Every structure is written in structure tokens, then in C-alpha cells.
């Protein structure tokens, strides 16, 4: 399973970004291989429609779940239509590594 966490930087020790579509990076963690990949969010600076564009990027990457603080309505619709589960992670000031741990422990609720 692949999970994605919006991040302020390219490393799992960087902070989780509270935004989805405008986060500078997406960290994708594969629960089987235990590997992470960092991707620059090329849509972060776009004028509008960033949520659905970011959702399409995650679909293209084969992501199964998104772990985030919040998702806008258009992005949420696009994610759910693509079969991506949206899990809320509301621990302000936490690292991507902390978010991964919370996911693995099953401590997150679905949006």
C-alpha cells in the first residue's frame, strides 16, 4: 500500500504541511517495501484548481491513502472518485515520520 503525506520538505524528518494542494512536497511511503519517495508538488504555485491536479498526481503514482490535515471539497471529490482514502492527521508541528507511524498504528480517522 502507498500512502502520501504533504510535506514542507523532501525528507521524512520535515514537517507535515497542513495544506494538501499547495504543499511544496509529497512524500510517498510504501508500506510493503518501507521505502519513501519525495516528489516536488509542481502544482503548488498554480493560480487555481491545485487540489484536483494534486489528486491526479497521486492517482498517477498509485497512492492508496492520503494522510493530511485537511482537503478542500474539489480535491476530496477527486480523491474519492479515484479510490484514494483520505485520513485526517491533525498533529500540528509533527514530522512526516510521525504521520507514517500514526498511520501504521491505525490511529487516523477517515474524512
N, CA, C and O atoms as CSV, one atom per row, in Angstrom:
chain,resi,resn,atom,element,x,y,z
A,1,UNK,N,N,0.843,-1.174,0.000
A,1,UNK,CA,C,0.000,0.000,0.000
A,1,UNK,C,C,0.891,1.242,0.000
A,1,UNK,O,O,1.921,1.283,0.673
A,2,UNK,N,N,0.482,2.239,-0.758
A,2,UNK,CA,C,1.213,3.506,-0.792
A,2,UNK,C,C,0.380,4.588,-0.121
A,2,UNK,O,O,-0.804,4.765,-0.408
A,3,UNK,N,N,1.043,5.306,0.786
A,3,UNK,CA,C,0.393,6.439,1.427
A,3,UNK,C,C,1.168,7.701,1.074
A,3,UNK,O,O,2.375,7.656,0.836
A,4,UNK,N,N,0.465,8.822,1.044
A,4,UNK,CA,C,1.095,10.099,0.733
A,4,UNK,C,C,0.869,11.062,1.881
A,4,UNK,O,O,-0.218,11.123,2.456
A,5,UNK,N,N,1.924,11.824,2.211
A,5,UNK,CA,C,1.832,12.852,3.230
A,5,UNK,C,C,2.344,14.152,2.621
A,5,UNK,O,O,3.484,14.194,2.159
A,6,UNK,N,N,1.533,15.224,2.605
A,6,UNK,CA,C,2.029,16.523,2.143
A,6,UNK,C,C,3.089,17.026,3.116
A,6,UNK,O,O,2.918,16.932,4.332
A,7,UNK,N,N,4.175,17.555,2.583
A,7,UNK,CA,C,5.315,17.907,3.427
A,7,UNK,C,C,5.887,19.272,3.064
A,7,UNK,O,O,5.774,19.741,1.932
A,8,UNK,N,N,6.501,19.889,4.063
A,8,UNK,CA,C,7.182,21.170,3.845
A,8,UNK,C,C,8.558,20.972,3.216
A,8,UNK,O,O,9.150,21.931,2.722
A,9,UNK,N,N,9.073,19.753,3.226
A,9,UNK,CA,C,10.389,19.453,2.669
A,9,UNK,C,C,10.441,18.035,2.132
A,9,UNK,O,O,9.463,17.293,2.221
A,10,UNK,N,N,11.601,17.653,1.565
A,10,UNK,CA,C,11.714,16.361,0.888
A,10,UNK,C,C,12.095,15.169,1.768
A,10,UNK,O,O,12.325,14.077,1.248
A,11,UNK,N,N,12.167,15.354,3.077
A,11,UNK,CA,C,12.653,14.304,3.967
A,11,UNK,C,C,11.569,13.923,4.975
A,11,UNK,O,O,10.713,14.744,5.305
A,12,UNK,N,N,11.600,12.697,5.458
A,12,UNK,CA,C,10.584,12.282,6.434
A,12,UNK,C,C,10.732,12.989,7.780
A,12,UNK,O,O,9.822,12.930,8.607
A,13,UNK,N,N,11.849,13.648,8.009
A,13,UNK,CA,C,12.003,14.424,9.236
A,13,UNK,C,C,11.506,15.858,9.075
A,13,UNK,O,O,11.512,16.629,10.034
A,14,UNK,N,N,11.073,16.219,7.860
A,14,UNK,CA,C,10.469,17.528,7.631
A,14,UNK,C,C,9.047,17.523,8.167
A,14,UNK,O,O,8.452,16.466,8.379
A,15,UNK,N,N,8.512,18.716,8.383
A,15,UNK,CA,C,7.179,18.849,8.947
A,15,UNK,C,C,6.089,18.536,7.924
A,15,UNK,O,O,6.230,18.789,6.728
A,16,UNK,N,N,5.007,17.979,8.440
A,16,UNK,CA,C,3.819,17.765,7.627
A,16,UNK,C,C,3.258,19.135,7.280
A,16,UNK,O,O,3.146,20.000,8.148
A,17,UNK,N,N,2.906,19.336,6.021
A,17,UNK,CA,C,2.282,20.595,5.601
A,17,UNK,C,C,0.786,20.489,5.848
A,17,UNK,O,O,0.164,19.481,5.512
A,18,UNK,N,N,0.213,21.525,6.432
A,18,UNK,CA,C,-1.217,21.498,6.752
A,18,UNK,C,C,-2.107,21.605,5.514
A,18,UNK,O,O,-3.313,21.372,5.584
A,19,UNK,N,N,-1.503,21.957,4.390
A,19,UNK,CA,C,-2.268,22.071,3.142
A,19,UNK,C,C,-2.011,20.842,2.280
A,19,UNK,O,O,-0.951,20.224,2.374
A,20,UNK,N,N,-2.973,20.489,1.446
A,20,UNK,CA,C,-2.774,19.395,0.511
A,20,UNK,C,C,-2.299,19.924,-0.834
A,20,UNK,O,O,-1.151,19.703,-1.219
A,21,UNK,N,N,-3.153,20.604,-1.534
A,21,UNK,CA,C,-2.841,21.030,-2.896
A,21,UNK,C,C,-1.688,21.999,-3.022
A,21,UNK,O,O,-1.048,22.058,-4.072
A,22,UNK,N,N,-1.408,22.763,-1.974
A,22,UNK,CA,C,-0.335,23.761,-2.026
A,22,UNK,C,C,0.916,23.354,-1.241
A,22,UNK,O,O,1.832,24.159,-1.074
A,23,UNK,N,N,0.955,22.131,-0.770
A,23,UNK,CA,C,2.161,21.644,-0.080
A,23,UNK,C,C,3.325,21.618,-1.067
A,23,UNK,O,O,3.133,21.238,-2.222
A,24,UNK,N,N,4.525,22.012,-0.644
A,24,UNK,CA,C,5.672,22.005,-1.561
A,24,UNK,C,C,6.104,20.612,-2.013
A,24,UNK,O,O,6.620,20.446,-3.117
A,25,UNK,N,N,5.892,19.619,-1.160
A,25,UNK,CA,C,6.325,18.250,-1.474
A,25,UNK,C,C,5.235,17.250,-1.105
A,25,UNK,O,O,4.383,17.502,-0.253
A,26,UNK,N,N,5.299,16.119,-1.773
A,26,UNK,CA,C,4.517,14.945,-1.390
A,26,UNK,C,C,5.510,13.839,-1.083
A,26,UNK,O,O,6.351,13.504,-1.918
A,27,UNK,N,N,5.417,13.273,0.106
A,27,UNK,CA,C,6.235,12.121,0.481
A,27,UNK,C,C,5.346,10.883,0.340
A,27,UNK,O,O,4.285,10.797,0.958
A,28,UNK,N,N,5.783,9.945,-0.465
A,28,UNK,CA,C,5.031,8.703,-0.657
A,28,UNK,C,C,5.790,7.571,0.028
A,28,UNK,O,O,6.966,7.327,-0.243
A,29,UNK,N,N,5.079,6.891,0.922
A,29,UNK,CA,C,5.648,5.784,1.699
A,29,UNK,C,C,4.976,4.487,1.267
A,29,UNK,O,O,3.749,4.387,1.245
A,30,UNK,N,N,5.783,3.508,0.929
A,30,UNK,CA,C,5.286,2.191,0.537
A,30,UNK,C,C,5.355,1.283,1.763
A,30,UNK,O,O,6.442,1.006,2.271
A,31,UNK,N,N,4.206,0.823,2.237
A,31,UNK,CA,C,4.172,0.018,3.463
A,31,UNK,C,C,4.798,-1.355,3.280
A,31,UNK,O,O,5.207,-1.976,4.261
A,32,UNK,N,N,4.882,-1.841,2.053
A,32,UNK,CA,C,5.489,-3.152,1.811
A,32,UNK,C,C,7.005,-3.078,1.773
A,32,UNK,O,O,7.686,-3.862,2.434
A,33,UNK,N,N,7.539,-2.129,0.996
A,33,UNK,CA,C,8.997,-2.021,0.854
A,33,UNK,C,C,9.623,-1.158,1.947
A,33,UNK,O,O,10.839,-1.181,2.138
A,34,UNK,N,N,8.790,-0.391,2.669
A,34,UNK,CA,C,9.251,0.552,3.704
A,34,UNK,C,C,10.107,1.679,3.112
A,34,UNK,O,O,10.883,2.316,3.824
A,35,UNK,N,N,9.962,1.912,1.826
A,35,UNK,CA,C,10.725,2.961,1.138
A,35,UNK,C,C,9.875,4.218,1.004
A,35,UNK,O,O,8.648,4.155,0.921
A,36,UNK,N,N,10.560,5.365,0.985
A,36,UNK,CA,C,9.879,6.639,0.759
A,36,UNK,C,C,10.429,7.292,-0.499
A,36,UNK,O,O,11.591,7.111,-0.864
A,37,UNK,N,N,9.561,8.058,-1.151
A,37,UNK,CA,C,9.952,8.852,-2.309
A,37,UNK,C,C,9.436,10.261,-2.068
A,37,UNK,O,O,8.303,10.440,-1.623
A,38,UNK,N,N,10.257,11.260,-2.359
A,38,UNK,CA,C,9.832,12.653,-2.265
A,38,UNK,C,C,9.583,13.186,-3.664
A,38,UNK,O,O,10.382,12.971,-4.576
A,39,UNK,N,N,8.472,13.882,-3.822
A,39,UNK,CA,C,8.113,14.470,-5.107
A,39,UNK,C,C,7.799,15.944,-4.909
A,39,UNK,O,O,7.043,16.303,-4.006
A,40,UNK,N,N,8.371,16.792,-5.739
A,40,UNK,CA,C,8.023,18.203,-5.723
A,40,UNK,C,C,6.595,18.330,-6.241
A,40,UNK,O,O,6.241,17.719,-7.250
A,41,UNK,N,N,5.784,19.113,-5.560
A,41,UNK,CA,C,4.412,19.360,-5.997
A,41,UNK,C,C,4.445,20.484,-7.035
A,41,UNK,O,O,4.476,21.664,-6.684
A,42,UNK,N,N,4.437,20.115,-8.281
A,42,UNK,CA,C,4.564,21.096,-9.358
A,42,UNK,C,C,3.325,21.974,-9.500
A,42,UNK,O,O,3.381,22.997,-10.182
A,43,UNK,N,N,2.216,21.605,-8.880
A,43,UNK,CA,C,1.004,22.418,-8.983
A,43,UNK,C,C,0.834,23.387,-7.821
A,43,UNK,O,O,-0.125,24.159,-7.808
A,44,UNK,N,N,1.734,23.368,-6.847
A,44,UNK,CA,C,1.572,24.168,-5.633
A,44,UNK,C,C,1.413,25.657,-5.912
A,44,UNK,O,O,0.669,26.335,-5.203
A,45,UNK,N,N,2.090,26.180,-6.920
A,45,UNK,CA,C,2.043,27.608,-7.198
A,45,UNK,C,C,1.041,28.016,-8.251
A,45,UNK,O,O,1.005,29.181,-8.647
A,46,UNK,N,N,0.227,27.089,-8.714
A,46,UNK,CA,C,-0.752,27.401,-9.763
A,46,UNK,C,C,-1.815,28.358,-9.226
A,46,UNK,O,O,-2.035,28.447,-8.018
A,47,UNK,N,N,-2.463,29.064,-10.135
A,47,UNK,CA,C,-3.480,30.046,-9.753
A,47,UNK,C,C,-4.723,29.403,-9.143
A,47,UNK,O,O,-5.279,29.941,-8.185
A,48,UNK,N,N,-5.157,28.300,-9.658
A,48,UNK,CA,C,-6.365,27.660,-9.130
A,48,UNK,C,C,-6.421,26.208,-9.546
A,48,UNK,O,O,-5.648,25.757,-10.391
A,49,UNK,N,N,-7.344,25.484,-8.943
A,49,UNK,CA,C,-7.532,24.084,-9.287
A,49,UNK,C,C,-6.408,23.172,-8.840
A,49,UNK,O,O,-6.210,22.095,-9.404
A,50,UNK,N,N,-5.664,23.607,-7.814
A,50,UNK,CA,C,-4.498,22.813,-7.404
A,50,UNK,C,C,-4.896,21.494,-6.738
A,50,UNK,O,O,-4.193,20.494,-6.884
A,51,UNK,N,N,-6.001,21.483,-6.019
A,51,UNK,CA,C,-6.413,20.253,-5.341
A,51,UNK,C,C,-6.680,19.106,-6.294
A,51,UNK,O,O,-6.105,18.030,-6.129
A,52,UNK,N,N,-7.546,19.306,-7.299
A,52,UNK,CA,C,-7.789,18.224,-8.254
A,52,UNK,C,C,-6.542,17.832,-9.043
A,52,UNK,O,O,-6.369,16.659,-9.374
A,53,UNK,N,N,-5.675,18.791,-9.347
A,53,UNK,CA,C,-4.429,18.470,-10.066
A,53,UNK,C,C,-3.514,17.635,-9.181
A,53,UNK,O,O,-2.895,16.680,-9.650
A,54,UNK,N,N,-3.428,17.990,-7.909
A,54,UNK,CA,C,-2.615,17.207,-6.977
A,54,UNK,C,C,-3.204,15.808,-6.802
A,54,UNK,O,O,-2.467,14.827,-6.699
A,55,UNK,N,N,-4.533,15.719,-6.771
A,55,UNK,CA,C,-5.192,14.415,-6.659
A,55,UNK,C,C,-4.842,13.541,-7.863
A,55,UNK,O,O,-4.587,12.347,-7.713
A,56,UNK,N,N,-4.831,14.135,-9.050
A,56,UNK,CA,C,-4.478,13.382,-10.253
A,56,UNK,C,C,-3.039,12.879,-10.175
A,56,UNK,O,O,-2.749,11.763,-10.607
A,57,UNK,N,N,-2.134,13.696,-9.626
A,57,UNK,CA,C,-0.745,13.265,-9.456
A,57,UNK,C,C,-0.685,12.024,-8.561
A,57,UNK,O,O,0.025,11.068,-8.873
A,58,UNK,N,N,-1.424,12.039,-7.458
A,58,UNK,CA,C,-1.413,10.888,-6.549
A,58,UNK,C,C,-1.977,9.650,-7.228
A,58,UNK,O,O,-1.461,8.548,-7.043
A,59,UNK,N,N,-3.030,9.825,-8.011
A,59,UNK,CA,C,-3.582,8.692,-8.762
A,59,UNK,C,C,-2.535,8.122,-9.706
A,59,UNK,O,O,-2.388,6.904,-9.815
A,60,UNK,N,N,-1.808,9.000,-10.387
A,60,UNK,CA,C,-0.771,8.551,-11.318
A,60,UNK,C,C,0.363,7.810,-10.607
A,60,UNK,O,O,1.032,6.973,-11.213
A,61,UNK,N,N,0.579,8.111,-9.337
A,61,UNK,CA,C,1.629,7.465,-8.559
A,61,UNK,C,C,1.164,6.173,-7.890
A,61,UNK,O,O,1.970,5.479,-7.270
A,62,UNK,N,N,-0.110,5.842,-8.006
A,62,UNK,CA,C,-0.630,4.612,-7.406
A,62,UNK,C,C,-0.848,4.706,-5.912
A,62,UNK,O,O,-0.792,3.694,-5.215
A,63,UNK,N,N,-1.096,5.905,-5.409
A,63,UNK,CA,C,-1.310,6.110,-3.972
A,63,UNK,C,C,-2.672,5.554,-3.568
A,63,UNK,O,O,-3.662,5.732,-4.278
A,64,UNK,N,N,-2.709,4.879,-2.417
A,64,UNK,CA,C,-3.934,4.294,-1.887
A,64,UNK,C,C,-4.600,5.169,-0.831
A,64,UNK,O,O,-5.826,5.208,-0.733
A,65,UNK,N,N,-3.776,5.880,-0.030
A,65,UNK,CA,C,-4.298,6.706,1.060
A,65,UNK,C,C,-3.519,8.014,1.151
A,65,UNK,O,O,-2.311,8.058,0.914
A,66,UNK,N,N,-4.237,9.071,1.498
A,66,UNK,CA,C,-3.637,10.373,1.748
A,66,UNK,C,C,-3.785,10.671,3.227
A,66,UNK,O,O,-4.885,10.587,3.774
A,67,UNK,N,N,-2.678,11.022,3.882
A,67,UNK,CA,C,-2.678,11.389,5.297
A,67,UNK,C,C,-2.428,12.886,5.344
A,67,UNK,O,O,-1.341,13.346,4.992
A,68,UNK,N,N,-3.431,13.655,5.778
A,68,UNK,CA,C,-3.337,15.108,5.710
A,68,UNK,C,C,-4.200,15.758,6.776
A,68,UNK,O,O,-5.079,15.122,7.358
A,69,UNK,N,N,-3.935,17.039,7.025
A,69,UNK,CA,C,-4.722,17.775,7.999
A,69,UNK,C,C,-6.082,18.166,7.442
A,69,UNK,O,O,-7.095,18.098,8.139
A,70,UNK,N,N,-6.094,18.577,6.177
A,70,UNK,CA,C,-7.364,18.940,5.565
A,70,UNK,C,C,-7.263,18.879,4.054
A,70,UNK,O,O,-6.181,18.985,3.475
A,71,UNK,N,N,-8.426,18.703,3.427
A,71,UNK,CA,C,-8.527,18.651,1.970
A,71,UNK,C,C,-9.754,19.456,1.573
A,71,UNK,O,O,-10.821,19.316,2.171
A,72,UNK,N,N,-9.597,20.297,0.566
A,72,UNK,CA,C,-10.729,21.066,0.066
A,72,UNK,C,C,-11.750,20.179,-0.620
A,72,UNK,O,O,-11.464,19.031,-0.958
A,73,UNK,N,N,-12.947,20.720,-0.824
A,73,UNK,CA,C,-14.054,19.948,-1.383
A,73,UNK,C,C,-13.784,19.374,-2.756
A,73,UNK,O,O,-14.080,18.204,-2.999
A,74,UNK,N,N,-13.223,20.171,-3.670
A,74,UNK,CA,C,-12.957,19.675,-5.025
A,74,UNK,C,C,-11.902,18.578,-5.012
A,74,UNK,O,O,-12.031,17.574,-5.714
A,75,UNK,N,N,-10.861,18.771,-4.212
A,75,UNK,CA,C,-9.811,17.756,-4.116
A,75,UNK,C,C,-10.366,16.487,-3.486
A,75,UNK,O,O,-10.048,15.381,-3.923
A,76,UNK,N,N,-11.194,16.644,-2.461
A,76,UNK,CA,C,-11.773,15.475,-1.785
A,76,UNK,C,C,-12.615,14.652,-2.760
A,76,UNK,O,O,-12.539,13.423,-2.773
A,77,UNK,N,N,-13.410,15.331,-3.566
A,77,UNK,CA,C,-14.213,14.625,-4.565
A,77,UNK,C,C,-13.331,13.862,-5.547
A,77,UNK,O,O,-13.602,12.705,-5.870
A,78,UNK,N,N,-12.261,14.529,-6.024
A,78,UNK,CA,C,-11.354,13.891,-6.988
A,78,UNK,C,C,-10.646,12.691,-6.372
A,78,UNK,O,O,-10.494,11.656,-7.021
A,79,UNK,N,N,-10.215,12.828,-5.125
A,79,UNK,CA,C,-9.524,11.733,-4.444
A,79,UNK,C,C,-10.456,10.536,-4.254
A,79,UNK,O,O,-10.091,9.398,-4.549
A,80,UNK,N,N,-11.657,10.808,-3.759
A,80,UNK,CA,C,-12.605,9.720,-3.516
A,80,UNK,C,C,-13.032,9.061,-4.819
A,80,UNK,O,O,-13.200,7.843,-4.870
A,81,UNK,N,N,-13.209,9.855,-5.875
A,81,UNK,CA,C,-13.577,9.289,-7.181
A,81,UNK,C,C,-12.472,8.368,-7.690
A,81,UNK,O,O,-12.744,7.397,-8.396
A,82,UNK,N,N,-11.219,8.676,-7.328
A,82,UNK,CA,C,-10.094,7.850,-7.735
A,82,UNK,C,C,-9.812,6.683,-6.795
A,82,UNK,O,O,-8.886,5.907,-7.030
A,83,UNK,N,N,-10.609,6.555,-5.726
A,83,UNK,CA,C,-10.433,5.444,-4.794
A,83,UNK,C,C,-9.342,5.667,-3.757
A,83,UNK,O,O,-8.884,4.713,-3.128
A,84,UNK,N,N,-8.920,6.917,-3.571
A,84,UNK,CA,C,-7.901,7.223,-2.557
A,84,UNK,C,C,-8.607,7.572,-1.247
A,84,UNK,O,O,-9.433,8.484,-1.202
A,85,UNK,N,N,-8.276,6.844,-0.188
A,85,UNK,CA,C,-8.827,7.108,1.133
A,85,UNK,C,C,-8.124,8.326,1.733
A,85,UNK,O,O,-6.899,8.436,1.668
A,86,UNK,N,N,-8.900,9.236,2.313
A,86,UNK,CA,C,-8.355,10.434,2.950
A,86,UNK,C,C,-8.440,10.252,4.458
A,86,UNK,O,O,-9.527,10.121,5.021
A,87,UNK,N,N,-7.274,10.246,5.105
A,87,UNK,CA,C,-7.190,10.068,6.557
A,87,UNK,C,C,-6.686,11.359,7.187
A,87,UNK,O,O,-5.708,11.946,6.723
A,88,UNK,N,N,-7.358,11.797,8.245
A,88,UNK,CA,C,-7.018,13.064,8.888
A,88,UNK,C,C,-5.897,12.890,9.901
A,88,UNK,O,O,-5.929,12.000,10.751
A,89,UNK,N,N,-4.903,13.769,9.785
A,89,UNK,CA,C,-3.790,13.810,10.734
A,89,UNK,C,C,-3.674,15.250,11.205
A,89,UNK,O,O,-3.259,16.126,10.446
A,90,UNK,N,N,-4.035,15.492,12.445
A,90,UNK,CA,C,-4.161,16.858,12.940
A,90,UNK,C,C,-3.133,17.222,14.013
A,90,UNK,O,O,-3.393,18.090,14.846
A,91,UNK,N,N,-1.989,16.577,14.001
A,91,UNK,CA,C,-0.942,16.850,14.986
A,91,UNK,C,C,-0.040,17.965,14.461
A,91,UNK,O,O,0.909,17.705,13.721
A,92,UNK,N,N,-0.334,19.180,14.838
A,92,UNK,CA,C,0.439,20.336,14.360
A,92,UNK,C,C,1.897,20.227,14.798
A,92,UNK,O,O,2.192,19.811,15.918
A,93,UNK,N,N,2.809,20.607,13.894
A,93,UNK,CA,C,4.228,20.601,14.217
A,93,UNK,C,C,4.867,19.224,14.194
A,93,UNK,O,O,5.966,19.049,14.720
A,94,UNK,N,N,4.203,18.247,13.597
A,94,UNK,CA,C,4.725,16.879,13.553
A,94,UNK,C,C,5.476,16.631,12.247
A,94,UNK,O,O,5.272,17.323,11.250
A,95,UNK,N,N,6.334,15.641,12.280
A,95,UNK,CA,C,7.103,15.269,11.099
A,95,UNK,C,C,6.339,14.255,10.257
A,95,UNK,O,O,5.366,13.650,10.706
A,96,UNK,N,N,6.801,14.090,9.039
A,96,UNK,CA,C,6.240,13.070,8.158
A,96,UNK,C,C,6.414,11.696,8.801
A,96,UNK,O,O,5.521,10.853,8.721
A,97,UNK,N,N,7.556,11.474,9.434
A,97,UNK,CA,C,7.799,10.192,10.112
A,97,UNK,C,C,6.739,9.933,11.177
A,97,UNK,O,O,6.272,8.802,11.313
A,98,UNK,N,N,6.346,10.968,11.941
A,98,UNK,CA,C,5.286,10.826,12.943
A,98,UNK,C,C,3.955,10.456,12.296
A,98,UNK,O,O,3.209,9.632,12.825
A,99,UNK,N,N,3.661,11.065,11.157
A,99,UNK,CA,C,2.415,10.774,10.444
A,99,UNK,C,C,2.404,9.333,9.933
A,99,UNK,O,O,1.375,8.659,9.981
A,100,UNK,N,N,3.538,8.873,9.451
A,100,UNK,CA,C,3.641,7.481,8.985
A,100,UNK,C,C,3.386,6.523,10.148
A,100,UNK,O,O,2.659,5.541,10.005
A,101,UNK,N,N,3.986,6.816,11.291
A,101,UNK,CA,C,3.793,5.983,12.478
A,101,UNK,C,C,2.328,5.950,12.897
A,101,UNK,O,O,1.800,4.887,13.224
A,102,UNK,N,N,1.666,7.115,12.889
A,102,UNK,CA,C,0.246,7.168,13.256
A,102,UNK,C,C,-0.589,6.337,12.290
A,102,UNK,O,O,-1.532,5.662,12.705
A,103,UNK,N,N,-0.249,6.384,11.009
A,103,UNK,CA,C,-0.963,5.573,10.014
A,103,UNK,C,C,-0.764,4.087,10.311
A,103,UNK,O,O,-1.729,3.324,10.355
A,104,UNK,N,N,0.473,3.686,10.512
A,104,UNK,CA,C,0.777,2.278,10.733
A,104,UNK,C,C,0.111,1.738,11.998
A,104,UNK,O,O,-0.225,0.555,12.063
A,105,UNK,N,N,-0.081,2.597,13.007
A,105,UNK,CA,C,-0.737,2.181,14.249
A,105,UNK,C,C,-2.257,2.193,14.127
A,105,UNK,O,O,-2.960,1.744,15.033
A,106,UNK,N,N,-2.767,2.709,13.002
A,106,UNK,CA,C,-4.219,2.749,12.816
A,106,UNK,C,C,-4.898,3.835,13.615
A,106,UNK,O,O,-6.074,3.711,13.960
A,107,UNK,N,N,-4.165,4.914,13.919
A,107,UNK,CA,C,-4.707,5.966,14.781
A,107,UNK,C,C,-5.410,7.106,14.034
A,107,UNK,O,O,-5.695,8.140,14.638
A,108,UNK,N,N,-5.694,6.944,12.753
A,108,UNK,CA,C,-6.257,8.034,11.975
A,108,UNK,C,C,-7.699,7.725,11.575
A,108,UNK,O,O,-8.074,6.572,11.362
A,109,UNK,N,N,-8.497,8.798,11.480
A,109,UNK,CA,C,-9.886,8.610,11.063
A,109,UNK,C,C,-10.068,9.119,9.647
A,109,UNK,O,O,-9.383,10.040,9.203
A,110,UNK,N,N,-11.006,8.500,8.949
A,110,UNK,CA,C,-11.260,8.856,7.554
A,110,UNK,C,C,-12.092,10.129,7.468
A,110,UNK,O,O,-13.004,10.350,8.264
A,111,UNK,N,N,-11.757,10.968,6.477
A,111,UNK,CA,C,-12.532,12.175,6.248
A,111,UNK,C,C,-13.735,11.835,5.407
A,111,UNK,O,O,-14.536,12.714,5.090
